[in-house]
Structure formats: C-alpha cells, structure tokens
Amino acid sequence: MFQVSSFRFQVGGSGLRSGEISLQNRSDGHRQQTFGTWNLKLETKKMPSNHFDADGNVHMVDVSAKSVTKRIATASSRISMNAQAAELVRQGTSRKGDVLAVARLAAIAATKWTPHLIPLCHAIPIESAEVDFEWADEQTADEQTAKETESPQPTSQPTSPPQLICRVTCATSGKTGIEMEALTGASVAALTVYDMLKSVDRAMQIGPTQLEGKEGGQSGTFVRNPGTHS
C-alpha cells in the first residue's frame, strides 16, 4: 500500500510548472520509508489574446507604433417581441414615445462611452455613427421575393415572433479598430427598445448580437457569412 507523503507545486514566471511527489511504502505496518520521488514539468500554452502579456497578466495593448488608418465596423443586435409591442414600434405610439428615435440616440451615445464600459478598450474618436432599424420579417420577405423571381415556389407564412434588427455602423481614423464601439451601440439600442416596451412584453429576447463586418487595420476586411451567428 502506498500513500502520498508530500506534494509540492511551483509556478514560474516563464509559464513552466514543476511539482514533486513523494510516496511512502506502508505495507510493513507503522514503519514508513520513502518509496520514490518524481519531478514533473508542464508547459502552459501561450494565451492567444493580445490582452495578456508574456506572464499572463492583463494589460492594454500598446498601439503607439501603429499607423493611423481609416476603420469602419458594423454590428447588429436583434430583439424579438410579441405582435402588440411590434405594432407600437411601427406606429410610434409607445407610452414612452417614439421607440426607435430614443433607441437611435441611445446607440449613438453608447458608442462614445465604450471605453468606460469595456475596460481594455482604447478611447478613440467616433467620427461617424449611423443607426438603422429593420424588421427581420421584412428582410425575409425581400429575400423570398428575390427567390420567387428566380424560381416561383409556394410561400409559407412566418411563424416566428416579430424581430427587430438594430444595426450600428461606426467609423474612425485611428490606430485601433472600432468594432467594440459598433457592438456596444447595437447592444444598447436593443436594450433601449426593451426598456421602452417592457410594460407591454417582458418576455422580449435579445440576440444574437454580432459583428457584421469591418474594414481597415492589420487584420484587413471581415464580412460575416449570411445566416451564420458564430
């Protein structure tokens, strides 16, 4: 019978971990003797995020050596609601006022507050912030019409609840991207819609919130494939 008598574990700044385990043979009753010792070394993988330094500590990325370039990003956030709430949005007759007008202002303001909400974001100038709203069923209807023009097929009535798409496009001339500002603006737009309509439908659901595309910077252009939410 063997029993662990000691266990030591150390972590170094280089990411190497070492441990020492001692086992004792207790098969002869009360007398104990050391049976063996092993030295272990484990290497940790380098963290892929550039928000961590070589020692794994959180830090703000140094962009001082980067060139100033034009950067654009578009993000969207969806909010699903019942038919009554959707009608109030369409008619602009919510008890709190014009839902989309308030959500638009909230989204623009949120883009400017992004570095105060996301701790490692750089404070960058918001040179442009455009906010658009679109009903997903109208988008689907347009796509369906285009498909029918190519090959007519029987249409089916949508069964999903009304879904509003809040889309924000931001632009800047800077040394780092503006994706987080667009994502924050889209998120706050959807949250504002919820606040304006929660007395009518507290079961509203927000999501997905996602980056639709970006331009500029070292990583180049990104465009989300249609129909994907990854």
Secondary structure, DSSP 4 states (H G I P E B T S, - for coil): -EEEEEEEEEE-TTSEEEEEEEEEE-TTTT--EEEEEEEEEEEPPPPS-TTB-TTS-B-----TTSPPEEEEEEEEEEEE--HHHHHHHHHT-BTTB-HHHHHHHHHHHHHHHHHHHSTT-------EEEEEEEEHHHHHHHHHHHHHHHS--------SPPEEEEEEEEEEEESS--HHHHHHHHHHHHHHHHHHHTTT-TT-EEEEEEEEEEE-STT--EEPPTT---
